[in-house]
Amino acid sequence: MKLIVKKRKVPLAVRKLRALACRLPPNHPKVPIIMNDLKKREAGYKGECSIDFPLSFLEPKSYFIFHDLRLQDQSRFFQLDTLLISKKYALIIEVKNIAGSIYFDPHFNQLIRTIEGKETAFPDPVTQVSRQESQLTNWFLKNGFPSLPILSLIVISNPQTIIRTALENHELHYKVIHRDALPAKINQMEHSITESSFSEKNLKKAIRVMNNHHIDADFSILERYNLTEKDLIKGVICENCKGNKLFRRHGTWLCNQCQLSSKKAHIPALRDYYYLLGSTITNRQLRNFLNISSSSSATRILQSLNLTSSGANKGRVYSLYFDE
């Protein structure tokens, strides 16, 4: 049985960058940097998603799968793209979506990508997964579990990427594979380990504890790019016109350009607020962000969302929450 314990979601950083890209003026000086970062993040996420199909070919074994698992090792956190765990071993899968030709440099511990004659250096994924193996080993010990073999693979998601390394780095082919080789490699690992290190009880407990100990990484996207709320475009943006602002009349959002009419166009705007400015909002903050003047209209919008709140009257604070 293959069981996905923790499903993959669009990364929070991608969701925040998408919201930020929509809320900055096109001529803002930070837009090129933000769009470049968004492109990289989305490529990484696309690469991670690309292993879902190969993983579906695994033989029906007792594999439990975590995607984007983030655990604490002492005062540090470590995040795993994908973790497979069974009674025999745990497998860390680090996915890299890099096009062109890549060279694993064992002397300076770096990955060099060459594309269209241009070389770019990246951090060494081999060093990265080695550190993750150590951190996961420490996590198991800290939480009172028996010793479990921790293995790792670096999966290159683009099948056209050329992989090279130095002649003396002959063990790299055990660690680095193309995406389509993943099922065969996992089956090979399964057969190479004959003993079970975890009992059924230990396995179920480890899965439960891992799930409970996962902590999402949160951060202020505005602080990351040295921006403030004043940099943002306010208002409810028309999804058809992609830039034109809607106005509100008798409880309905209207676009004077494409004639869009919507009762719920404020929801995507509040999702932007959530990712950019935070998870709490007051009546005044909502009016400011949606560009509406009526306090009673703002109250009706907030009440229609069935949000939890604290405080009373002008001091009432509402809790926002949006997921994928």
C-alpha positions as a Markdown table, in Angstrom:
| # | Residue | x | y | z |
|---|---|---|---|---|
| 1 | Met | 0.0 | 0.0 | 0.0 |
| 2 | Lys | 1.3 | 3.4 | -0.9 |
| 3 | Leu | -0.2 | 6.1 | 1.3 |
| 4 | Ile | 0.4 | 9.8 | 0.9 |
| 5 | Val | 0.4 | 11.1 | 4.4 |
| 6 | Lys | 1.1 | 14.7 | 3.6 |
| 7 | Lys | 0.0 | 15.9 | 0.2 |
| 8 | Arg | 1.9 | 18.4 | -1.9 |
| 9 | Lys | 0.6 | 21.9 | -2.1 |
| 10 | Val | 1.6 | 25.0 | -4.0 |
| 11 | Pro | 4.4 | 26.3 | -1.8 |
| 12 | Leu | 3.5 | 29.3 | 0.4 |
| 13 | Ala | 6.4 | 31.3 | -1.1 |
| 14 | Val | 4.9 | 30.8 | -4.6 |
| 15 | Arg | 1.4 | 31.9 | -3.4 |
| 16 | Lys | 2.9 | 35.0 | -1.7 |
| 17 | Leu | 5.0 | 35.9 | -4.8 |
| 18 | Arg | 1.9 | 35.5 | -7.1 |
| 19 | Ala | -0.1 | 37.8 | -4.9 |
| 20 | Leu | 2.8 | 40.3 | -4.7 |
| 21 | Ala | 3.3 | 40.2 | -8.5 |
| 22 | Cys | -0.4 | 41.1 | -9.0 |
| 23 | Arg | -0.3 | 44.0 | -6.4 |
| 24 | Leu | 2.7 | 45.9 | -7.6 |
| 25 | Pro | 2.6 | 48.6 | -10.3 |
| 26 | Pro | 4.1 | 47.2 | -13.5 |
| 27 | Asn | 6.8 | 49.8 | -13.5 |
| 28 | His | 7.9 | 49.2 | -9.9 |
| 29 | Pro | 11.7 | 48.7 | -9.7 |
| 30 | Lys | 11.3 | 45.4 | -7.7 |
| 31 | Val | 9.1 | 43.7 | -10.3 |
| 32 | Pro | 11.9 | 42.1 | -12.4 |
| 33 | Ile | 13.5 | 40.6 | -9.3 |
| 34 | Ile | 10.2 | 39.3 | -8.0 |
| 35 | Met | 9.1 | 37.9 | -11.3 |
| 36 | Asn | 12.5 | 36.1 | -11.7 |
| 37 | Asp | 12.2 | 34.7 | -8.2 |
| 38 | Leu | 8.6 | 33.6 | -8.9 |
| 39 | Lys | 9.7 | 31.9 | -12.1 |
| 40 | Lys | 12.4 | 29.9 | -10.2 |
| 41 | Arg | 10.0 | 28.9 | -7.4 |
| 42 | Glu | 7.4 | 27.8 | -9.9 |
| 43 | Ala | 10.0 | 25.7 | -11.8 |
| 44 | Gly | 11.0 | 24.1 | -8.6 |
| 45 | Tyr | 7.4 | 23.2 | -7.7 |
| 46 | Lys | 6.8 | 21.9 | -11.3 |
| 47 | Gly | 9.9 | 19.7 | -10.9 |
| 48 | Glu | 8.6 | 18.3 | -7.5 |
| 49 | Cys | 5.2 | 17.5 | -9.0 |
| 50 | Ser | 6.9 | 15.7 | -11.9 |
| 51 | Ile | 7.8 | 12.7 | -9.6 |
| 52 | Asp | 4.2 | 12.0 | -8.7 |
| 53 | Phe | 3.7 | 9.9 | -11.9 |
| 54 | Pro | 6.9 | 7.8 | -11.4 |
| 55 | Leu | 6.0 | 7.2 | -7.8 |
| 56 | Ser | 2.6 | 5.8 | -8.8 |
| 57 | Phe | 4.5 | 2.8 | -10.4 |
| 58 | Leu | 5.9 | 1.6 | -7.1 |
| 59 | Glu | 4.9 | -2.0 | -6.2 |
| 60 | Pro | 2.3 | -2.2 | -3.5 |
| 61 | Lys | 4.6 | -2.1 | -0.5 |
| 62 | Ser | 4.1 | -0.4 | 2.9 |
| 63 | Tyr | 5.4 | 3.0 | 1.7 |
| 64 | Phe | 4.2 | 6.1 | 3.4 |
| 65 | Ile | 4.9 | 9.4 | 1.5 |
| 66 | Phe | 5.3 | 12.9 | 2.9 |
| 67 | His | 5.6 | 15.9 | 0.5 |
| 68 | Asp | 7.2 | 19.2 | 1.7 |
| 69 | Leu | 7.9 | 17.9 | 5.2 |
| 70 | Arg | 9.5 | 20.5 | 7.5 |
| 71 | Leu | 10.8 | 19.3 | 10.9 |
| 72 | Gln | 12.9 | 20.8 | 13.6 |
| 73 | Asp | 16.5 | 19.6 | 14.4 |
| 74 | Gln | 17.5 | 21.3 | 17.6 |
| 75 | Ser | 17.2 | 25.0 | 16.9 |
| 76 | Arg | 17.2 | 24.6 | 13.1 |
| 77 | Phe | 14.5 | 23.4 | 10.6 |
| 78 | Phe | 15.0 | 21.2 | 7.6 |
| 79 | Gln | 12.6 | 20.7 | 4.8 |
| 80 | Leu | 12.4 | 17.6 | 2.6 |
| 81 | Asp | 10.9 | 17.7 | -0.9 |
| 82 | Thr | 9.6 | 14.2 | -0.6 |
| 83 | Leu | 10.2 | 11.5 | 2.1 |
| 84 | Leu | 9.3 | 7.8 | 1.7 |
| 85 | Ile | 9.3 | 5.7 | 4.8 |
| 86 | Ser | 8.8 | 2.0 | 5.4 |
| 87 | Lys | 9.7 | -0.6 | 8.0 |
| 88 | Lys | 13.1 | -1.0 | 6.3 |
| 89 | Tyr | 14.3 | 2.5 | 5.5 |
| 90 | Ala | 13.5 | 6.1 | 4.9 |
| 91 | Leu | 14.3 | 7.7 | 1.6 |
| 92 | Ile | 14.8 | 11.4 | 1.1 |
| 93 | Ile | 14.1 | 12.6 | -2.5 |
| 94 | Glu | 15.5 | 16.0 | -3.5 |
| 95 | Val | 14.1 | 17.1 | -6.9 |
| 96 | Lys | 16.0 | 19.5 | -9.1 |
| 97 | Asn | 14.4 | 21.0 | -12.2 |
| 98 | Ile | 17.4 | 22.3 | -14.1 |
| 99 | Ala | 17.7 | 22.4 | -17.8 |
| 100 | Gly | 20.8 | 22.2 | -20.0 |
| 101 | Ser | 24.0 | 20.4 | -19.0 |
| 102 | Ile | 24.9 | 20.0 | -15.3 |
| 103 | Tyr | 28.3 | 19.1 | -13.8 |
| 104 | Phe | 28.7 | 17.9 | -10.2 |
| 105 | Asp | 32.0 | 19.3 | -9.1 |
| 106 | Pro | 33.3 | 17.2 | -6.2 |
| 107 | His | 36.3 | 19.4 | -5.5 |
| 108 | Phe | 34.5 | 22.6 | -4.7 |
| 109 | Asn | 31.1 | 21.0 | -3.8 |
| 110 | Gln | 29.0 | 22.9 | -6.3 |
| 111 | Leu | 26.7 | 22.2 | -9.2 |
| 112 | Ile | 27.5 | 24.0 | -12.4 |
| 113 | Arg | 24.8 | 24.4 | -15.0 |
| 114 | Thr | 25.7 | 25.2 | -18.6 |
| 115 | Ile | 23.0 | 26.4 | -21.0 |
| 116 | Glu | 23.4 | 28.3 | -24.2 |
| 117 | Gly | 27.1 | 28.7 | -23.4 |
| 118 | Lys | 26.5 | 30.4 | -20.0 |
| 119 | Glu | 27.7 | 28.8 | -16.8 |
| 120 | Thr | 25.8 | 29.2 | -13.5 |
| 121 | Ala | 26.9 | 27.8 | -10.1 |
| 122 | Phe | 24.3 | 26.3 | -7.7 |
| 123 | Pro | 24.7 | 24.8 | -4.2 |
| 124 | Asp | 25.7 | 21.2 | -4.2 |
| 125 | Pro | 22.6 | 18.9 | -3.9 |
| 126 | Val | 24.9 | 16.0 | -2.7 |
| 127 | Thr | 26.0 | 18.1 | 0.3 |
| 128 | Gln | 22.4 | 19.1 | 0.9 |
| 129 | Val | 21.0 | 15.6 | 1.1 |
| 130 | Ser | 23.9 | 14.5 | 3.2 |
| 131 | Arg | 23.1 | 17.1 | 5.7 |
| 132 | Gln | 19.4 | 16.2 | 5.5 |
| 133 | Glu | 20.2 | 12.5 | 6.2 |
| 134 | Ser | 22.1 | 13.6 | 9.3 |
| 135 | Gln | 19.3 | 15.8 | 10.5 |
| 136 | Leu | 16.6 | 13.2 | 9.9 |
| 137 | Thr | 18.8 | 10.6 | 11.8 |
| 138 | Asn | 19.0 | 13.1 | 14.7 |
| 139 | Trp | 15.3 | 13.7 | 14.6 |
| 140 | Phe | 14.5 | 9.9 | 14.9 |
| 141 | Leu | 16.9 | 9.6 | 17.8 |
| 142 | Lys | 15.6 | 12.7 | 19.6 |
| 143 | Asn | 12.1 | 11.3 | 19.3 |
| 144 | Gly | 13.0 | 7.9 | 20.7 |
| 145 | Phe | 12.8 | 5.8 | 17.6 |
| 146 | Pro | 15.1 | 2.8 | 16.7 |
| 147 | Ser | 17.9 | 3.4 | 14.3 |
| 148 | Leu | 16.6 | 3.4 | 10.7 |
| 149 | Pro | 18.7 | 3.4 | 7.5 |
| 150 | Ile | 18.3 | 6.9 | 5.9 |
| 151 | Leu | 18.9 | 6.9 | 2.2 |
| 152 | Ser | 18.7 | 9.8 | -0.3 |
| 153 | Leu | 18.3 | 10.4 | -4.0 |
| 154 | Ile | 18.7 | 13.5 | -6.1 |
| 155 | Val | 16.2 | 13.4 | -8.9 |
| 156 | Ile | 16.7 | 15.5 | -12.1 |
| 157 | Ser | 13.2 | 16.1 | -13.3 |
| 158 | Asn | 14.0 | 17.3 | -16.8 |
| 159 | Pro | 14.7 | 14.1 | -18.9 |
| 160 | Gln | 16.7 | 16.2 | -21.4 |
| 161 | Thr | 19.2 | 17.4 | -18.8 |
| 162 | Ile | 22.7 | 16.0 | -19.3 |
| 163 | Ile | 24.4 | 14.9 | -16.1 |
| 164 | Arg | 28.2 | 14.9 | -15.8 |
| 165 | Thr | 30.8 | 14.7 | -13.1 |
| 166 | Ala | 34.6 | 14.0 | -12.6 |
| 167 | Leu | 35.9 | 10.5 | -13.3 |
| 168 | Glu | 36.8 | 9.9 | -9.7 |
| 169 | Asn | 33.3 | 10.8 | -8.6 |
| 170 | His | 32.1 | 7.3 | -9.8 |
| 171 | Glu | 29.7 | 6.8 | -6.9 |
| 172 | Leu | 27.5 | 9.7 | -8.1 |
| 173 | His | 25.3 | 7.4 | -10.3 |
| 174 | Tyr | 24.1 | 5.8 | -7.1 |
| 175 | Lys | 22.8 | 9.1 | -5.8 |
| 176 | Val | 21.7 | 11.1 | -8.9 |
| 177 | Ile | 19.1 | 9.8 | -11.3 |
| 178 | His | 16.7 | 11.1 | -13.9 |
| 179 | Arg | 13.0 | 11.1 | -13.0 |
| 180 | Asp | 11.9 | 8.1 | -15.0 |
| 181 | Ala | 14.5 | 5.9 | -13.2 |
| 182 | Leu | 12.9 | 6.5 | -9.8 |
| 183 | Pro | 10.6 | 3.4 | -9.5 |
| 184 | Ala | 13.4 | 1.0 | -10.5 |
| 185 | Lys | 15.8 | 2.7 | -8.2 |
| 186 | Ile | 13.4 | 2.4 | -5.2 |
| 187 | Asn | 12.7 | -1.2 | -6.0 |
| 188 | Gln | 16.4 | -1.9 | -6.1 |
| 189 | Met | 16.8 | -0.2 | -2.6 |
| 190 | Glu | 13.9 | -2.3 | -1.3 |
| 191 | His | 15.5 | -5.6 | -2.3 |
| 192 | Ser | 18.9 | -4.6 | -1.1 |
| 193 | Ile | 17.7 | -4.1 | 2.5 |
| 194 | Thr | 16.4 | -7.4 | 3.9 |
| 195 | Glu | 15.8 | -6.6 | 7.6 |
| 196 | Ser | 13.1 | -4.4 | 9.0 |
| 197 | Ser | 14.3 | -1.8 | 11.5 |
| 198 | Phe | 10.8 | -0.6 | 12.5 |
| 199 | Ser | 8.0 | -2.7 | 13.8 |
| 200 | Glu | 4.5 | -1.9 | 12.6 |
| 201 | Lys | 3.9 | 0.0 | 15.9 |
| 202 | Asn | 7.1 | 2.1 | 15.5 |
| 203 | Leu | 6.2 | 2.9 | 11.8 |
| 204 | Lys | 2.7 | 4.1 | 12.7 |
| 205 | Lys | 4.0 | 6.1 | 15.6 |
| 206 | Ala | 6.7 | 7.7 | 13.4 |
| 207 | Ile | 4.2 | 8.7 | 10.8 |
| 208 | Arg | 1.9 | 10.2 | 13.4 |
| 209 | Val | 4.7 | 12.1 | 15.1 |
| 210 | Met | 6.2 | 13.4 | 11.9 |
| 211 | Asn | 2.8 | 14.7 | 10.8 |
| 212 | Asn | 2.2 | 16.4 | 14.1 |
| 213 | His | 5.7 | 17.9 | 14.2 |
| 214 | His | 5.5 | 19.4 | 10.7 |
| 215 | Ile | 5.7 | 23.2 | 10.9 |
| 216 | Asp | 5.0 | 25.4 | 7.8 |
| 217 | Ala | 7.6 | 28.1 | 7.1 |
| 218 | Asp | 6.0 | 31.5 | 7.2 |
| 219 | Phe | 7.6 | 34.9 | 6.5 |
| 220 | Ser | 6.7 | 38.4 | 5.5 |
| 221 | Ile | 7.0 | 38.7 | 1.7 |
| 222 | Leu | 7.1 | 42.5 | 2.0 |
| 223 | Glu | 10.0 | 42.5 | 4.4 |
| 224 | Arg | 11.9 | 40.0 | 2.2 |
| 225 | Tyr | 11.8 | 42.6 | -0.6 |
| 226 | Asn | 12.0 | 45.7 | 1.6 |
| 227 | Leu | 8.5 | 46.8 | 0.6 |
| 228 | Thr | 5.7 | 48.3 | 2.6 |
| 229 | Glu | 1.9 | 48.4 | 2.2 |
| 230 | Lys | 2.2 | 51.7 | 0.5 |
| 231 | Asp | 3.9 | 49.9 | -2.5 |
| 232 | Leu | 0.8 | 47.8 | -3.1 |
| 233 | Ile | -2.1 | 48.4 | -5.5 |
| 234 | Lys | -5.3 | 48.6 | -3.4 |
| 235 | Gly | -8.8 | 47.7 | -4.5 |
| 236 | Val | -10.7 | 44.7 | -6.1 |
| 237 | Ile | -9.0 | 43.9 | -9.4 |
| 238 | Cys | -11.1 | 42.6 | -12.3 |
| 239 | Glu | -10.1 | 39.0 | -13.1 |
| 240 | Asn | -11.1 | 39.6 | -16.8 |
| 241 | Cys | -9.3 | 42.9 | -17.4 |
| 242 | Lys | -6.3 | 42.0 | -15.2 |
| 243 | Gly | -5.7 | 45.5 | -13.8 |
| 244 | Asn | -9.0 | 47.4 | -14.0 |
| 245 | Lys | -10.5 | 48.0 | -10.6 |
| 246 | Leu | -14.1 | 47.1 | -9.8 |
| 247 | Phe | -16.5 | 49.4 | -8.0 |
| 248 | Arg | -19.2 | 48.2 | -5.5 |
| 249 | Arg | -22.9 | 49.1 | -6.0 |
| 250 | His | -25.7 | 47.5 | -4.0 |
| 251 | Gly | -23.6 | 44.6 | -2.8 |
| 252 | Thr | -22.3 | 43.8 | -6.3 |
| 253 | Trp | -18.8 | 44.4 | -7.7 |
| 254 | Leu | -18.9 | 45.8 | -11.2 |
| 255 | Cys | -16.3 | 46.5 | -13.9 |
| 256 | Asn | -17.0 | 49.5 | -16.1 |
| 257 | Gln | -14.7 | 48.1 | -18.8 |
| 258 | Cys | -15.8 | 44.5 | -19.4 |
| 259 | Gln | -19.1 | 44.7 | -17.6 |
| 260 | Leu | -18.2 | 41.9 | -15.2 |
| 261 | Ser | -20.7 | 41.6 | -12.3 |
| 262 | Ser | -19.7 | 39.6 | -9.2 |
| 263 | Lys | -21.0 | 39.2 | -5.6 |
| 264 | Lys | -17.7 | 37.6 | -4.5 |
| 265 | Ala | -14.9 | 39.4 | -6.3 |
| 266 | His | -13.6 | 40.7 | -2.9 |
| 267 | Ile | -12.6 | 37.1 | -1.9 |
| 268 | Pro | -9.5 | 37.0 | -4.2 |
| 269 | Ala | -8.6 | 40.5 | -3.0 |
| 270 | Leu | -8.8 | 39.4 | 0.6 |
| 271 | Arg | -6.7 | 36.3 | -0.3 |
| 272 | Asp | -4.0 | 38.8 | -1.5 |
| 273 | Tyr | -4.3 | 40.7 | 1.7 |
| 274 | Tyr | -3.8 | 37.4 | 3.7 |
| 275 | Tyr | -0.6 | 36.5 | 1.8 |
| 276 | Leu | 0.8 | 40.0 | 1.8 |
| 277 | Leu | -0.3 | 41.7 | 5.0 |
| 278 | Gly | -1.3 | 39.0 | 7.5 |
| 279 | Ser | -4.0 | 36.7 | 8.8 |
| 280 | Thr | -6.0 | 39.3 | 10.8 |
| 281 | Ile | -8.1 | 42.2 | 9.5 |
| 282 | Thr | -10.3 | 44.9 | 11.0 |
| 283 | Asn | -13.2 | 46.8 | 9.4 |
| 284 | Arg | -11.0 | 49.8 | 8.8 |
| 285 | Gln | -8.2 | 47.7 | 7.2 |
| 286 | Leu | -10.7 | 46.0 | 4.9 |
| 287 | Arg | -12.1 | 49.3 | 3.8 |
| 288 | Asn | -8.6 | 50.6 | 3.1 |
| 289 | Phe | -7.5 | 47.6 | 1.1 |
| 290 | Leu | -10.7 | 47.1 | -0.9 |
| 291 | Asn | -11.2 | 50.9 | -1.5 |
| 292 | Ile | -14.7 | 51.2 | -0.1 |
| 293 | Ser | -15.9 | 54.0 | 2.2 |
| 294 | Ser | -18.9 | 52.4 | 3.9 |
| 295 | Ser | -18.3 | 50.8 | 7.3 |
| 296 | Ser | -21.6 | 48.9 | 7.1 |
| 297 | Ser | -20.6 | 47.5 | 3.7 |
| 298 | Ala | -17.4 | 46.3 | 5.1 |
| 299 | Thr | -19.2 | 44.7 | 8.1 |
| 300 | Arg | -21.5 | 42.9 | 5.7 |
| 301 | Ile | -18.6 | 41.5 | 3.7 |
| 302 | Leu | -16.8 | 40.4 | 6.9 |
| 303 | Gln | -20.0 | 38.7 | 8.2 |
| 304 | Ser | -20.7 | 37.0 | 4.9 |
| 305 | Leu | -17.3 | 35.2 | 5.3 |
| 306 | Asn | -18.2 | 33.6 | 8.6 |
| 307 | Leu | -14.9 | 34.5 | 10.1 |
| 308 | Thr | -13.9 | 34.0 | 13.7 |
| 309 | Ser | -13.3 | 37.3 | 15.6 |
| 310 | Ser | -12.3 | 38.8 | 18.9 |
| 311 | Gly | -13.0 | 42.1 | 20.5 |
| 312 | Ala | -16.1 | 44.3 | 20.0 |
| 313 | Asn | -17.3 | 47.3 | 18.0 |
| 314 | Lys | -14.4 | 49.2 | 16.5 |
| 315 | Gly | -11.9 | 47.0 | 18.2 |
| 316 | Arg | -13.2 | 43.8 | 16.6 |
| 317 | Val | -10.5 | 41.8 | 14.8 |
| 318 | Tyr | -11.3 | 39.1 | 12.2 |
| 319 | Ser | -9.1 | 36.0 | 11.5 |
| 320 | Leu | -8.5 | 35.3 | 7.8 |
| 321 | Tyr | -7.5 | 31.9 | 6.4 |
| 322 | Phe | -6.9 | 30.8 | 2.9 |
| 323 | Asp | -5.3 | 27.6 | 1.6 |
| 324 | Glu | -4.9 | 26.4 | -1.9 |
